[in-house]
């Protein structure tokens, strides 16, 4: 990375290095992981609800200004618009859970709704306000209304959005704002140039701020989600993924298969060669399992020497492909040069009696212990069959 980008990354964007793939992810949401999208969705929705709740209270209160400044007929028109806006804010602030299937789409739609209320308020009030400039106070308040769309663009800066998302959300706000600003007039650079320039400045700030928040959030989420030793997902993030994948696969009527790995005789490695040697064995095991997984699969460090591989949209019979890969490559070697081995239990969401992800883990765990009882270095399938994982000569 050029020194300029390193300096921007270190001192401005976030306290972490920025590589080419991360830079692309700040420009467009394509390629974001399922976990990151869901976390971003929860942040966006929470901020939308907070801001909507505040405006649901503040917008009606500002009716006092309209009643004091404008003639009675115009003032009550504005009051009605304020009440309607407040009701929309209340609807956005109403507590709701994230959608299991499309959380990010839900969050962006709520954000777009929040952004469009002030510009639409100004658009519907523009014609009435056009002739309300008989006093200095009326001209001042009417002019302040014209800044509502620009203020909204500045408000985009508090949301973790990519550059493309910010521009896409800003476009309807800008169009609506210009329609209100040019009510009864022709758009001209001389008369509306200042408004356009101010909007452009606010949009630029929002784009840069949103990208910075995206990168910082991604850095924190990835660090929190992944085990620093093996790079696998932590148990907490793994449970969240299991819960989500179980529900998604159930709604789509697709199978979710789970493979529970436990490194054999791990305690003897720590006792004989020390914890550093044990850590290297865990890293090797995680790397070998990961090499056999698809991009859509997830590896979770469940605890100690236990790992879980989550295989969405995979029938349990197809796990043999993963097992053949592991059988061919092996799981690495112990400090004394002998082969690392693991006991594996397989469970599938399509089995009778499995209605929750906890039951899926419990069955895979039970079969893993059955594999240990049958001699270790092998796997027990949902059918109860035992297969050895020893590499063929």
C-alpha positions in Angstrom: 0.0 0.0 0.0 1.4 3.5 -0.9 2.6 5.6 2.1 -0.2 8.1 1.5 -2.9 5.4 2.0 -1.1 4.0 5.0 -1.1 7.5 6.6 -4.8 8.0 5.9 -5.6 4.6 7.3 -3.5 5.0 10.4 -4.4 8.6 11.3 -7.8 9.3 9.8 -9.8 6.3 8.6 -9.4 4.1 11.7 -6.7 2.7 14.0 -5.9 -0.2 11.7 -4.3 -0.8 8.4 -6.4 -0.6 5.2 -5.8 -3.0 2.4 -7.2 -3.1 -1.1 -10.1 -5.5 -0.4 -11.1 -3.4 2.7 -11.0 -0.2 0.6 -13.4 -1.9 -1.9 -15.7 -2.9 0.9 -15.9 0.8 2.0 -17.0 1.8 -1.5 -19.7 -0.8 -2.0 -21.5 -3.3 0.3 -20.8 -6.2 -2.1 -18.7 -8.9 -0.4 -19.7 -8.1 3.2 -20.0 -11.1 5.4 -23.4 -12.2 6.8 -22.2 -11.4 10.3 -21.0 -7.9 9.4 -24.1 -7.1 7.5 -26.3 -8.2 10.4 -24.2 -6.2 12.9 -24.4 -3.1 10.7 -28.1 -3.6 10.3 -28.6 -3.7 14.1 -26.5 -0.5 14.5 -28.4 1.4 11.7 -31.8 0.3 13.0 -31.0 1.2 16.6 -29.9 4.7 15.6 -32.9 5.2 13.4 -35.2 4.3 16.3 -33.4 6.6 18.7 -33.4 9.6 16.3 -37.1 8.9 15.3 -38.1 8.9 19.0 -36.4 12.2 19.6 -38.0 13.8 16.6 -41.4 12.4 17.4 -41.2 14.7 20.5 -39.3 17.7 19.1 -41.2 18.1 15.8 -44.6 18.8 17.4 -43.1 21.0 20.1 -41.7 23.3 17.3 -45.3 24.1 16.4 -45.1 26.8 18.9 -42.7 28.7 16.6 -45.1 28.4 13.7 -48.1 29.6 15.7 -46.1 32.6 17.0 -44.6 33.7 13.7 -47.0 32.8 10.9 -50.6 33.8 10.2 -53.1 31.5 11.8 -54.2 29.7 8.6 -50.6 29.0 7.5 -49.5 28.1 11.0 -52.2 25.4 11.4 -51.2 23.9 8.0 -47.7 23.6 9.3 -49.0 22.2 12.6 -50.9 19.5 10.8 -47.8 18.6 8.7 -45.8 18.4 11.9 -48.3 16.1 13.6 -48.3 13.8 10.5 -44.5 13.8 10.5 -44.5 13.0 14.2 -46.7 10.0 13.6 -44.3 8.7 11.0 -41.4 9.2 13.4 -43.4 7.2 16.1 -43.9 4.4 13.6 -40.1 4.3 12.9 -39.3 4.5 16.6 -41.6 1.6 17.5 -39.6 -1.3 18.9 -39.1 -4.2 16.5 -36.8 -7.1 16.0 -34.4 -7.5 13.1 -35.7 -9.6 10.2 -34.1 -13.1 10.2 -34.1 -13.3 6.4 -33.3 -9.7 5.3 -32.0 -7.6 8.2 -29.9 -5.2 6.2 -32.6 -4.5 3.7 -35.0 -3.8 6.6 -32.5 -1.4 8.2 -31.9 0.5 5.0 -35.6 0.9 4.3 -36.2 2.3 7.8 -33.3 4.7 7.3 -34.6 5.8 4.0 -38.0 6.5 5.6 -36.3 8.5 8.4 -34.4 10.6 5.8 -37.4 11.4 3.6 -39.7 12.8 6.3 -38.0 16.3 6.6 -37.6 16.8 2.8 -41.2 15.8 2.2 -42.4 18.1 5.0 -40.6 21.0 3.3 -41.9 20.0 -0.2 -45.6 20.0 1.0 -45.0 23.3 2.9 -43.0 25.0 0.2 -45.9 26.6 -1.7 -47.5 28.0 1.4 -44.2 29.3 2.7 -43.4 31.0 -0.6 -45.8 33.9 0.2 -45.1 34.1 3.9 -42.2 36.5 3.8 -44.0 39.7 5.0 -42.0 40.1 8.2 -38.3 39.5 9.0 -39.2 36.7 11.4 -41.3 34.9 8.8 -38.6 35.2 6.2 -36.0 33.8 8.6 -38.2 30.8 9.6 -39.2 30.1 6.0 -35.5 30.1 5.0 -34.6 27.7 7.8 -37.2 25.3 6.4 -35.3 25.2 3.1 -32.2 23.8 4.9 -34.1 20.7 6.1 -32.9 18.5 3.2 -29.3 19.7 3.6 -29.4 18.9 7.4 -30.7 15.5 6.5 -27.7 14.9 4.3 -25.4 15.8 7.1 -27.3 13.4 9.4 -26.2 10.5 7.1 -22.7 10.9 8.7 -23.8 9.1 11.9 -24.6 5.8 10.1 -22.0 3.1 9.1 -22.6 3.2 5.3 -20.5 2.5 2.3 -19.9 5.3 -0.2 -22.4 3.8 -2.7 -25.1 3.4 0.0 -24.7 7.0 1.1 -25.0 8.3 -2.4 -28.0 6.1 -3.1 -29.8 7.2 0.0 -28.9 10.8 -0.6 -30.3 10.9 -4.1 -34.0 11.0 -3.3 -33.3 13.5 -0.5 -31.5 15.8 -2.9 -34.2 15.5 -5.6 -37.0 16.2 -3.1 -35.1 19.1 -1.6 -34.6 20.7 -5.0 -38.2 20.3 -5.8 -39.1 22.1 -2.6 -36.4 24.8 -3.1 -37.5 25.5 -6.7 -41.3 25.6 -6.0 -42.8 27.9 -8.5 -39.3 28.8 -9.9 -36.7 27.6 -12.4 -33.6 26.0 -11.1 -30.7 28.4 -11.7 -27.1 28.4 -10.6 -27.3 32.0 -9.5 -30.2 31.6 -7.2 -29.7 28.0 -6.0 -26.0 27.5 -6.4 -25.4 28.1 -2.7 -27.9 25.4 -1.8 -26.3 23.0 -4.2 -22.8 23.7 -2.9 -23.9 23.3 0.7 -25.6 20.0 -0.1 -22.5 18.8 -1.9 -20.4 19.6 1.1 -22.7 17.8 3.5 -22.8 14.8 1.2 -19.0 14.7 1.1 -18.8 14.8 4.9 -21.4 12.0 5.1 -19.6 9.8 2.6 -16.3 10.1 4.4 -17.7 9.7 7.8 -19.9 6.7 6.8 -16.9 4.9 5.3 -14.8 5.6 8.4 -17.5 4.1 10.6 -17.8 1.1 8.3 -14.1 0.4 8.5 -13.8 0.9 12.3 -16.9 -1.2 12.9 -15.6 -4.0 10.7 -12.3 -4.0 12.5 -13.9 -4.2 15.9 -16.5 -6.9 14.9 -13.9 -9.1 13.2 -11.6 -8.9 16.3 -14.5 -9.7 18.6 -15.9 -12.5 16.4 -12.6 -14.4 15.8 -10.5 -16.5 18.2 -7.0 -14.8 18.1 -5.2 -18.1 18.3 -6.9 -20.2 15.5 -8.8 -17.6 13.5 -12.0 -19.5 14.0 -15.2 -17.9 15.2 -15.5 -17.5 18.9 -18.2 -19.5 20.7 -20.4 -16.4 21.2 -20.3 -15.5 17.6 -20.7 -19.1 16.6 -23.8 -19.4 18.7 -25.2 -16.3 17.0 -24.3 -17.8 13.6 -25.9 -21.1 14.5 -29.1 -19.5 15.6 -29.3 -17.4 12.4 -28.4 -20.3 10.1 -30.7 -22.7 11.7 -33.7 -20.3 11.3 -32.7 -19.4 7.7 -32.3 -23.0 6.6 -35.5 -23.9 8.3 -37.5 -21.1 6.5 -35.9 -22.1 3.2 -36.5 -25.8 3.9 -32.8 -26.5 3.4 -30.6 -28.8 5.5 -28.0 -27.5 8.0 -25.3 -30.0 9.0 -22.9 -29.7 11.9 -19.6 -31.5 12.4 -18.2 -31.5 16.0 -14.4 -32.0 16.2 -12.5 -32.9 19.4 -8.7 -33.2 19.2 -7.7 -36.6 20.6 -5.3 -36.8 23.7 -4.8 -33.0 23.7 -4.1 -32.8 27.4 -1.1 -35.1 27.0 0.4 -32.6 24.5 0.1 -29.7 27.0 1.4 -31.9 29.8 4.4 -33.3 27.9 5.5 -30.5 25.6 3.9 -27.4 27.1 1.1 -25.1 26.1 2.9 -23.4 23.2 3.1 -26.8 21.5 -0.6 -27.4 22.3 -1.4 -24.0 20.7 0.5 -24.9 17.6 -1.5 -28.2 17.3 -4.8 -26.3 17.7 -3.7 -23.9 14.9 -2.8 -26.8 12.7 -6.1 -28.6 13.3 -8.1 -25.4 12.6 -6.1 -24.8 9.4 -6.6 -28.3 8.1 -10.3 -28.3 8.8 -10.7 -24.9 7.1 -8.9 -26.1 4.0 -11.6 -28.7 3.6 -14.5 -26.3 4.0 -16.3 -24.2 1.4 -16.5 -20.4 1.5 -20.0 -20.6 2.8 -19.1 -22.9 5.7 -18.0 -21.6 9.1 -15.5 -22.9 11.6 -16.2 -22.2 15.3 -13.8 -22.8 18.2 -16.4 -24.2 20.7 -14.0 -24.4 23.6 -10.5 -25.6 24.3 -9.7 -28.3 21.7 -13.3 -28.5 20.4 -14.3 -27.1 17.0 -17.6 -27.0 15.2 -17.9 -26.8 11.4 -21.2 -25.3 10.2 -22.2 -26.6 6.8 -25.3 -24.7 5.5 -27.4 -26.2 2.7 -25.6 -29.5 3.1 -27.2 -32.9 3.5 -25.4 -35.0 6.1 -24.5 -37.5 3.4 -22.4 -34.8 1.6 -20.2 -34.4 4.6 -18.3 -37.4 3.3 -16.6 -35.1 0.8 -15.2 -33.0 3.7 -14.2 -36.2 5.5 -12.4 -37.6 2.4 -10.4 -34.4 2.2 -9.4 -34.6 5.8 -8.6 -38.3 5.4 -6.4 -37.5 2.4 -4.5 -34.6 3.9 -4.4 -35.6 7.6 -4.8 -33.2 10.5 -1.2 -32.5 11.1 1.4 -33.9 13.5 2.0 -33.9 17.2 5.4 -32.6 18.6 6.7 -36.2 18.5 6.0 -36.5 14.8 2.9 -38.8 15.2 -0.3 -37.9 13.5 -2.8 -35.5 15.1 -6.2 -37.2 15.3 -9.7 -36.1 16.2 -13.0 -37.6 17.0 -16.0 -36.2 15.1 -19.7 -36.3 15.5 -22.1 -35.4 12.7 -25.7 -34.1 13.1 -28.2 -32.7 10.7 -31.2 -30.3 11.2 -33.4 -32.7 9.1 -33.2 -35.4 11.8 -36.3 -36.2 13.8 -36.7 -34.3 17.0 -34.4 -31.4 16.2 -36.3 -28.2 16.5 -33.5 -25.9 17.8 -29.8 -25.4 17.2 -29.0 -26.4 20.7 -30.4 -29.9 20.0 -28.2 -30.0 16.9 -25.1 -29.3 18.8 -26.1 -31.8 21.6 -26.5 -34.6 19.1 -23.2 -33.9 17.3 -21.5 -33.7 20.7 -23.0 -37.1 21.8 -21.8 -38.7 18.5 -18.3 -37.2 19.0 -18.1 -39.0 22.4 -19.3 -42.1 20.7 -16.5 -41.8 18.2 -14.0 -41.6 21.1 -15.5 -44.7 22.7 -15.1 -46.6 19.4 -11.4 -45.9 19.3 -11.0 -42.2 18.4 -9.6 -40.9 15.1 -13.0 -41.4 13.5 -16.4 -40.0 12.8 -19.9 -41.2 13.8 -22.7 -40.2 11.4 -26.4 -39.6 12.0 -27.0 -43.2 11.0 -24.8 -44.4 13.8 -22.0 -45.6 11.5 -18.3 -45.2 12.5 -15.7 -44.4 9.9 -12.0 -44.0 10.5 -10.2 -40.8 9.6 -6.7 -42.3 9.5 -5.1 -41.3 6.1 -4.8 -44.1 3.7 -1.2 -45.2 2.9 
